[in-house]
Amino acid sequence: MPGPGRFQNFMGYLRSHRRVFEKYADLKILSGFLISAVFLWIFGGITEEVLEQDTVVDDLLMDLMGRIRTPLLTAVMIFITNMGDPVLIWAGSIVFVSLLLHFKKFEQAILVTWTMVGGGVLNQVLKVSIHRSRPPGTSLVEAWGWSYPSGHAMMSVLFYLSLGFFLMRRTRQPAGKAAIIITFTAIPILIALSRIYLQVHYLSDAAAGLFGGLFWFAVCVTTLLFFRKRSEWKSGD
């Protein structure tokens, strides 16, 4: 059992390195990386199930969607899925970054650019690596490429959360913040559900897209916080 002398040495070490711990023990940064790790763990679990071809839940939900399908619901789902269309997402991203640059919000413009471009590359790498085929049968909308993870779900998370993150920083009212959180969280979830309903993705594809997007978004925001904090450290030295 460690004696009091060893404990005192340990406390002395902490005091002598207090400046270092203060630099790296920022709560927001540590929380961000922890949240990223949780999302990555969930994504990894879904991916493991897919690679093991455990698709019972996927098949059951696909069958359920076929049973509840109606012309009106299909029209609603097509409208929702179009909110995650790659053309809309990338055009919206370009406009968003252009506006940020116009108003000299360079840090946020870099964040959005890195989030979207990095997320797009990550999604394509995952699709090619796992090369899962899309659900069999006739889909209700046109779709191409590999199925896992859902690009609509993943890129919608990155785009709409980026918009929400920007608006949150400029909203002071709690009710306004709550409305932003609910709205910009619900949109990607609804888009993911629409992909399942329209029979272009399995549940696991959509879920992986959501959690993959959440992982990458958390990494990007946390990295921004880290570099911002590091500049503060350097300016204070």
ABEGO torsion letter per residue (X at the ends): XBBAAAAAAAAAAAAAAAAAAAAAABAAAAAAAAAAAAAAAAAAAAAAAAAAGBAAAAAAAAAAAAAABBAAAAAAAAAAAAAABAAAAAAAAAAAAAAAAAAGBAAAAAAAAAAAAAAAAAAAAAAAAAGBBBBBEBBABBBBEBAOBBAAAAAAAAAAAAAAAAAAAABABAAAAAAAAAAAAAAAAAAAAAAAAAGABBAAAAAAAAAAAAAAAAAAAAAAAAAAAAAAAAAAX
